Amino acid sequence: MNDTTMAYLPRITDVELERKLSSSGAVLIRGPKACGKTESATQFAHSILQMDQDPQVPALMGVDPKRLLLGETPRLIDEWQVQPEIWNYVRHEVDYRKQEAQFILTGSATPEKKNKSEAETKMHSGAGRFTKLDMRTMSWQELGFSTGKISLEKLFNGEKINIIDTSMDIEQIVERIIIGGFPALIGKKLQAAMDLNRAYVDLLAEVDISRVPEIKRDPIKVRALLRSLARNTATLAEIKTFEADTGISRPTVYDYLSALERLMIVEDQPAWDAHLRSSASLRKTPKRHFTDVCLAVAALGATKESLLADMKYTGFLFESLAIHELRVYGQAIDAKVYHYHDSNNLEVDAIVQKYNGDWSAFEIKLGIGQIDEAAANLLKLASVVDASKSSAPKSLNIITGTGISYTRTDGINVISLASLGI
């Protein structure tokens, strides 16, 4: 990696980026605005092109776009979606050079069409030339709020918990929920972080959402939908819920949600598809999440005092925070995060499943008062999954906010979020 003048906090995805650069000609890093994509890519890049800031870019795109690709490699092309045609030029250049680690592309939105025809803006997939890497905001382990003593990877190996670690109290957890994981907020006081997160939401509603594509959207309606999404964080809210909650028409709700997905502001948690022993059917509705739970807090204008006074809602926010952490740690071990809900109303908050099919289940509880109920759900899930078609779980786990970490006599792990890591 290159030396930088400012201290850089290593990201968990750095290992994945290095690996993918060694195996492909170009790596596309995707993630929400200000999650740290450019800073992370800069650690590996030997030259940088800022598509949204360099005044020469529009002119060269019109006369000689290949000149934009000249420079030491890996060459970082930042905010590439501003000029989406550059994608195909990069693809052709990778074909021509036949070398790995040529380009890193970063972007905080999928490209806009800019009023061109489908044929003019068609982008080839990049299969065989590009690999992709998703970045999120920083996890507790990256920020130093989790010791990482309990490894998600080792949970897949069936290891039991045998650690002594400190836990957080409820006020600390609420503050971390409010502040969130955007790198720019490291070291910020609570009120400063609240101001910055609310400004992020304001810019999203007033400017950013109208850029994907260039369609003017009503900021008042956007804010209404963001508040509704915030109220329904970590729930199975359907489109009709947002219609009723906001008074916005169904087509507009779909349009706004699509734009938020393209900006990577929302990241739904899909339902798990498993083989069951019973006749129960699986529900397919995804759970709703912001890319960082702090945006839900900012959209509602919630405060530390209001969250401490509404522990039921704060429990949903904590669940969303824990899903974010599992996504970051899971990606590092080649796993994705789902949820389970069947027609018998059995629900399990998170299923972390590796590409090879191995899976572990997680219930998420802010406090320790519902541990036994959560354990019963996990044991029930293990009993209804058909192990002859879907492998048995590698571990059953309960993530908590407060309390210590240990393995119960029934084999279920109780894990403080402040101890979980990769």
C-alpha positions, -999 to 999 in steps of 0.1 A, spaced: 0 0 0 10 36 -5 20 59 23 -5 87 31 -1 119 49 -31 113 72 -36 83 94 -57 57 77 -79 32 97 -76 -1 79 -109 -15 65 -119 -51 66 -125 -49 28 -89 -39 22 -80 -76 22 -107 -83 -4 -97 -54 -25 -60 -66 -26 -71 -101 -35 -94 -90 -63 -68 -67 -78 -45 -96 -80 -71 -116 -99 -87 -91 -123 -79 -62 -145 -104 -39 -128 -122 -37 -95 -155 -19 -91 -160 -6 -55 -197 2 -47 -211 19 -16 -230 48 -3 -216 83 -5 -190 91 22 -185 54 33 -148 56 26 -145 41 -9 -121 67 -23 -99 67 8 -96 29 8 -89 27 -29 -63 55 -26 -42 32 -4 -37 9 -34 -38 33 -64 -7 48 -80 -26 74 -100 -60 90 -95 -86 105 -119 -115 123 -102 -143 122 -127 -165 147 -108 -138 173 -102 -113 173 -130 -125 201 -155 -108 183 -184 -129 152 -181 -160 163 -201 -139 176 -230 -117 146 -232 -147 123 -230 -159 140 -262 -127 138 -282 -102 113 -267 -116 93 -237 -87 68 -238 -63 96 -226 -82 95 -192 -70 60 -187 -33 68 -189 -14 68 -157 4 45 -132 -15 14 -123 -36 6 -105 -54 38 -117 -83 50 -96 -112 64 -115 -133 80 -88 -171 86 -92 -170 69 -126 -208 70 -129 -206 108 -137 -194 97 -171 -208 61 -174 -194 57 -209 -159 53 -194 -170 18 -183 -167 4 -218 -134 21 -224 -120 6 -193 -133 -28 -203 -116 -26 -237 -84 -13 -222 -83 -43 -198 -88 -66 -228 -60 -49 -246 -34 -48 -218 -42 -84 -205 -28 -76 -170 -42 -76 -135 -46 -46 -112 -50 -19 -139 -80 1 -127 -101 7 -95 -135 23 -101 -155 38 -73 -190 51 -73 -218 60 -49 -247 54 -74 -255 33 -104 -251 53 -136 -278 77 -150 -289 76 -186 -286 113 -192 -315 112 -217 -297 90 -241 -312 60 -259 -309 25 -245 -285 16 -273 -262 47 -267 -258 40 -230 -257 2 -230 -229 -10 -208 -214 -45 -212 -213 -65 -180 -175 -65 -177 -176 -103 -169 -141 -117 -169 -126 -82 -166 -141 -67 -135 -146 -80 -100 -169 -61 -76 -165 -52 -40 -193 -37 -18 -183 -12 9 -204 -2 38 -199 23 66 -174 13 93 -182 -16 117 -176 -16 154 -145 -37 150 -130 -12 125 -139 17 148 -125 1 178 -157 -4 197 -156 -42 193 -126 -62 205 -134 -89 178 -125 -116 203 -155 -136 191 -148 -145 154 -177 -150 130 -155 -173 110 -147 -194 141 -185 -196 149 -188 -214 116 -162 -239 129 -184 -247 159 -160 -231 184 -176 -223 218 -171 -190 236 -144 -189 262 -135 -153 267 -136 -126 292 -145 -93 277 -162 -60 286 -197 -51 275 -213 -18 267 -241 -1 287 -273 10 270 -264 47 269 -232 39 250 -251 17 226 -276 44 219 -249 69 212 -232 46 188 -265 41 170 -270 78 167 -234 86 155 -231 56 131 -201 45 111 -194 71 85 -156 77 86 -160 115 87 -177 112 121 -148 95 138 -140 115 170 -171 137 166 -192 146 196 -228 134 197 -244 167 187 -219 173 159 -226 138 145 -263 144 147 -260 177 128 -239 161 101 -261 130 97 -292 153 94 -274 173 68 -266 141 49 -304 132 49 -313 168 38 -289 167 8 -302 132 0 -338 145 -2 -330 178 -19 -302 170 -43 -289 134 -45 -321 115 -51 -329 137 -82 -296 126 -99 -306 89 -104 -315 96 -131 -319 133 -137 -356 133 -126 -367 160 -102 -383 144 -71 -403 162 -44 -380 167 -13 -411 168 10 -423 134 -3 -388 120 -2 -385 131 35 -419 115 42 -407 82 27 -374 83 46 -393 89 79 -416 60 71 -386 38 63 -370 49 96 -402 40 116 -402 6 99 -365 -2 103 -358 -40 107 -395 -48 99 -412 -66 70 -430 -34 59 -446 -37 25 -452 -11 -1 -488 -6 11 -474 4 45 -454 32 30 -484 43 9 -507 45 40 -480 61 61 -470 88 37 -500 94 14 -476 89 -16 -489 69 -46 -477 34 -51 -458 42 -84 -440 71 -67 -431 49 -37 -416 23 -61 -397 51 -79 -383 66 -48 -373 33 -33 -356 24 -66 -336 56 -65 -326 51 -28 -314 16 -37 -293 29 -66 -278 55 -42 -271 25 -18 -290 43 10 -313 14 17 -302 -22 17 -330 -47 22 -324 -80 39 -338 -108 18 -357 -138 30 -338 -171 33 -347 -199 10 -344 -232 29 -358 -267 27 -382 -275 55 -393 -307 71 -428 -293 79 -456 -281 56 -450 -245 65 -443 -221 37 -416 -194 37 -424 -158 36 -405 -138 9 -409 -102 21 -375 -85 28 -367 -67 59 -361 -29 56 -328 -13 65 -308 18 59 -272 13 49 -263 27 83 -288 29 112 -277 65 120 -297 76 89 -329 62 104 -322 83 135 -314 114 115 -345 110 93 -368 110 123 -348 137 142 -345 113 171 -323 121 201 -305 102 228 -333 110 252 -361 100 229 -344 67 221 -338 59 258 -375 66 264 -386 42 236 -367 10 241 -390 -10 218 -381 11 188 -345 13 199 -345 -25 199 -353 -24 162 -325 1 156 -301 -22 174 -312 -51 153 -305 -30 122 -271 -21 136 -263 -58 142 -274 -68 107 -249 -41 94 -221 -57 114 -230 -92 103 -229 -80 67 -195 -65 70 -180 -95 88 -199 -119 67 -186 -105 34 -151 -111 47 -158 -148 50 -178 -151 17 -212 -150 33 -245 -131 29 -271 -122 55 -308 -132 52 -338 -135 76 -362 -163 83 -400 -161 85 -424 -189 78 -462 -193 77 -462 -207 113 -449 -172 123 -415 -186 133 -390 -157 128 -352 -156 132 -335 -123 128 -305 -133 107 -292 -163 87 -256 -159 77 -249 -183 48 -216 -189 31 -213 -194 -7 -208 -231 -1 -241 -234 17 -229 -235 54 -251 -214 76 -254 -200 111 -285 -185 127 -287 -154 149 -313 -138 171 -307 -102 180 -318 -87 214 -308 -54 228 -310 -66 264 -307 -99 282 -344 -103 292 -354 -122 261 -325 -147 259 -346 -178 266 -373 -169 240 -346 -162 214 -330 -196 222 -363 -214 218 -367 -198 183 -332 -209 173 -338 -245 184 -372 -246 167 -355 -233 134 -329 -261 137 -356 -287 140 -377 -275 110 -349 -272 85 -345 -304 65 -309 -314 71 -309 -339 43 -313 -310 18 -299 -281 38 -270 -287 60 -274 -285 98 -265 -251 113 -228 -246 121 -239 -225 151 -269 -210 168 -263 -175 184 -279 -147 202 -264 -112 197 -270 -88 226 -262 -52 233 -257 -54 271 -244 -84 291 -215 -108 288 -207 -134 262 -209 -171 269 -221 -205 256 -253 -218 272 -257 -254 283 -279 -261 252 -249 -251 230 -263 -217 219 -238 -188 220 -247 -155 236 -226 -128 221 -221 -92 230 -219 -70 199 -189 -53 215 -170 -87 212 -180 -98 177 -157 -95 147 -144 -114 117 
